[in-house]
Amino acid sequence: MEQGFKPILLCLTSAFLFFVTGPLHAADNPDSLRFTVGFTPDTVRVGDRIDYHIGVFHEPRFQVSFSGPDVIPGEAFSVLSREVSRPSSSLTECDVELAAFELGELLLPPVVAFVRDTLSGKTLQWSLEPQARLYVEALTDSSMKSLLPIRPIREVPVPWSRSLFTGFAVIATLALILFAGFFAWKKFILPKRRSHDHVSALHELQLLKQRLERGLGAEACYEQLSLLVRRYLEHHYDIKALEAVTSEIERELVLLDVPGALLLSGLLHEADMVKFAESSPSLEDCRNCLAEAETVLQPTESVADSKG
């Protein structure tokens, strides 16, 4: 009786090995080879990912490579990633990440393993696939006819009082910045600039005196003095003195209440007389004009003292 069951048991064992390992496509199957094929999870929804794992245990002299799984785009499966690794000298693994897009029970696509004996040069080939089936569920309840549209995110209206307060805050900040800039300009920049104007004008005046002593003509001296005074007024008081005539400059000096306005106007008039009326001043007249110019080009306090 026991002898009658042995052939049946042998047939069942052979059939089980055939389904697990797949058909053998080369002779001389090494006894040391062992295969593991599996996947997780066994139940997914449409579009979910499946981890497909194939492992080959072998002797160190064997080299293992894999081909597949071969899938057709748009069919039941899509290959997302594939990685082959050899954690040890006797184990080679292939990890494939799949996505399922068809409902029902599905068989995973096979993976072909190639085992090459480095000593003999022979290569063996197996087609490996898991015996278990993957169950793919619908993404939504089958009783639903269509997906409801996604409700848009409702924007909360901003109260007008908050907008008004924000506007006032922005305007106040800008006004504060402008005021701080104007204050800094009046307090630090403008006085420094005006002080520099005085120093520059007095320095040019000293150079003009030296040129007069070295033989500069009286007419040229008056012309240079007129240009010096006009440049000083334009830079220091923002009067267009280089372009305007003497009468226009005189009106601007009165309107701005410039200290020493009469002396400045007198110097410009004398220079005009020399230039246009062909007046012939002496060197002493030039020295007197330069002295008056030096008085009026001093800082405001000095001019006020000289007028007093």
Long-range contacts (C-beta under 8 A, 24 or more apart in sequence): 19-131, 20-131, 21-126, 21-128, 22-110, 22-126, 22-127, 22-128, 22-129, 23-126, 23-127, 24-124, 24-125, 24-126, 25-124, 25-125, 25-126, 25-127, 26-122, 26-123, 26-124, 26-125, 28-122, 28-124, 29-124, 30-58, 30-59, 30-62, 30-115, 30-117, 30-124, 32-57, 32-58, 32-59, 33-57, 33-58, 33-62, 33-115, 33-124, 34-58, 35-113, 35-126, 35-128, 37-111, 37-128, 37-129, 37-130, 38-130, 38-132, 39-108, 39-130, 39-132, 39-134, 42-132, 42-134, 42-135, 43-134, 43-135, 43-136, 43-137, 44-100, 44-134, 44-135, 44-136, 44-137, 45-136, 45-137, 45-138, 45-139, 46-100, 46-101, 46-102, 46-103, 46-136, 46-137, 46-138, 46-139, 47-99, 47-100, 47-101, 47-139, 48-99, 48-100, 49-80, 49-97, 49-98, 49-99, 50-97, 50-98, 50-99, 50-100, 50-108, 50-134, 51-95, 51-96, 51-97, 52-95, 52-96, 52-97, 52-98, 52-108, 52-111, 53-93, 53-94, 53-95, 53-96, 54-93, 54-94, 54-95, 54-96, 54-111, 54-113, 54-128, 55-91, 55-92, 55-93, 55-94, 56-91, 56-92, 56-93, 56-113, 56-115, 57-90, 57-91, 58-90, 58-91, 58-92, 58-115, 59-90, 60-89, 60-90, 61-117, 61-118, 61-119, 62-115, 62-116, 62-117, 62-118, 63-115, 63-116, 63-118, 64-92, 64-113, 64-114, 64-115, 64-116, 65-113, 65-114, 65-116, 66-94, 66-111, 66-112, 66-113, 66-114, 67-111, 67-112, 67-114, 68-109, 68-110, 68-111, 68-112, 69-96, 69-98, 69-108, 69-109, 69-110, 69-111, 70-109, 71-98, 71-109, 75-101, 75-102, 76-100, 76-101, 76-102, 76-106, 77-101, 77-102, 77-106, 77-108, 77-109, 100-134, 100-136, 102-136, 103-136, 103-137, 103-138, 104-135, 104-136, 105-133, 105-134, 105-135, 105-136, 106-133, 106-134, 106-135, 106-136, 107-133, 107-134, 108-134, 194-236, 195-299, 197-232, 197-235, 197-236, 198-236, 198-297, 198-298, 198-299, 200-232, 201-228, 201-231, 201-232, 201-236, 201-297, 202-294, 202-297, 202-298, 204-228, 205-290, 205-293, 205-294, 205-297, 208-290, 209-287, 209-290, 212-283, 212-286, 212-287, 212-290, 218-274, 218-280, 218-281, 218-282, 218-283, 218-285, 218-286, 219-274, 219-275, 219-281, 221-286, 221-289, 221-290, 222-270, 222-271, 222-274, 222-275, 222-281, 222-286, 222-289, 223-271, 223-274, 223-275, 225-267, 225-271, 225-289, 225-290, 225-293, 226-267, 226-268, 226-271, 226-272, 226-275, 228-293, 229-264, 229-267, 229-268, 229-293, 230-268, 232-297, 233-258, 233-264, 246-272, 259-296, 259-300, 259-303, 259-304, 259-307, 260-295, 260-296, 260-303, 260-307, 263-292, 263-293, 263-295, 263-296, 264-296, 266-292, 267-292, 267-293, 267-296
